[in-house]
Amino acid sequence: MTHSTKPVLDVLTIPAFRDNYLWLIHDGVHAAAVDPGDAQPILSALQAHGLKLTAILLTHHHADHIGGVGELLQHYPVPVYGPTNESIDCVSLPVSEGKQIEVPGLDLRLNVLDVPGHTMGHIAYVRQGEGGAAGWLFCGDTLFAGGCGRLFEGTPAQMISSLGKLAALPDDTLVYCAHEYTLSNLRFARVVEPDNLALQQRIKEETDKREHDLPTVPSTIALEKATNPFLRYREKSIAEQLQRAGKLEGSDTALATFTALRLWKNEF
């Protein structure tokens, strides 16, 4: 009696531009590209690994996330998933929270979350962990390793809500964000939370990775909850540090603290 084994899914990390990461989810035969801001690195990776593109997944409309789609579609006329609430010309299958995608060509189901803040229609894709394997989160520019996206279109309250959805995912969920901003984010985090021992340990480990030219992404939800000030803004010590730095006056509500934190990071 033979057991059919499911093909193992893996994620390739593809650096692009100055500090972007493009992601290729694949099973050794077929692949889905996440946020392909540049076509060439994706095409090269497909060729190098003998993969055929079967889907494209977009989180938001910024050019460094969608810029390669047109060229990829010339080579592979595949479905393009993207946020319902943003107008992106190349999206053929708009999706929003509550939708579950069966990714063409792969044994992969992804749940969609609405995570506005960085942009108004920003979405994230979540693969739930199963059979001992960790879940995956493709969160674009909403949550970063050690930080969060700038509020170009949304409000602090929206970003708090969006980050709350992501923080509620299982601790071992792997966080595939779209930029290598980790060390600069952690330098800021250290100023905000100088006594956080988990953060000090993380800075050592991530610095070592970068010195060896290794990506610091993916991280995990547990690591972010322990070290990322934008998930830890309810800690009393963070509000106190903001007040000492003259960045927060009067109310130290969660919203005021988060807002002050994001503004401080903008100028850091």
Steps between C-alpha positions, in 0.01 A plus 500: 500500500651833400443828675495804277714762668414864455770703331688706756452873466792735545559874475788650302637836613574725203675829572410792270571872473688632801322323783187324371422131532285328239368157596453187289287228660565174317472120512798424275286527186256789525542837669300803613673840521417738786540875436724476192616861473758397240453226242863415426599350838180290495561377144861414590393308810231309308758398243769412755263274695311355203168647613189611311311805626131423567378802703592849620396637841506873577460668840470867395542743213849646552729471197772302677240227559320489164752639249599164353151362445451620142822339381433176689157474338663518157689181586234333717136605452396410855232624741597804708349530848497841666306726736136568415527853642790623287498560129786298351460453125648152477289340778265240352373356830433769765486358854434629850461373855299182534613365164696176486712449190590161355823601328509362144763233439584461871349304786465828688210676667545858608264708712477871426507768771421869450788692660460870409740763630800513268249523215121504528436166330808307616444126546703212644503130412512232771573131465386321812748264660411133481657163573774651713600757236493868591256740335613767257410869488564712190435847635652736243582828675260474798719318753879506464764308692535735797269767359190589299426685177466875474145630504484637146122472467348356817470613861680385816173343617478296179859386535444399863204287389698348211803418715267353761368251243854395414613479866206264564642239260674197656840581652695274264354664186783605267485869408596564137512879478618680190809698607836457669447779751568289806819652642381859466167399656679333791724803557184701552346227717807507725453874564133439580560194722862509621443238770339234278733199523329308219557803278869519592541132411314549172724792400807275545350221291367719219822700481691175460268393216551827314878481545482166319266647237207286617141627507345571841160405359289299567466566870218358715196650666644400840824686431311808385279498811813483717706768323297717260389829664205530258355183652612599851370859515267407788803437726507773764878537465462601133257783580735613776797498262303704244415752772864525612601563138241778471308303235181445698322763704182465699303189418688171495210299359596212270399705196698807608803284580489317167452827309796662677712190441431498126572874471827460688605213273425714193768748604739254667 
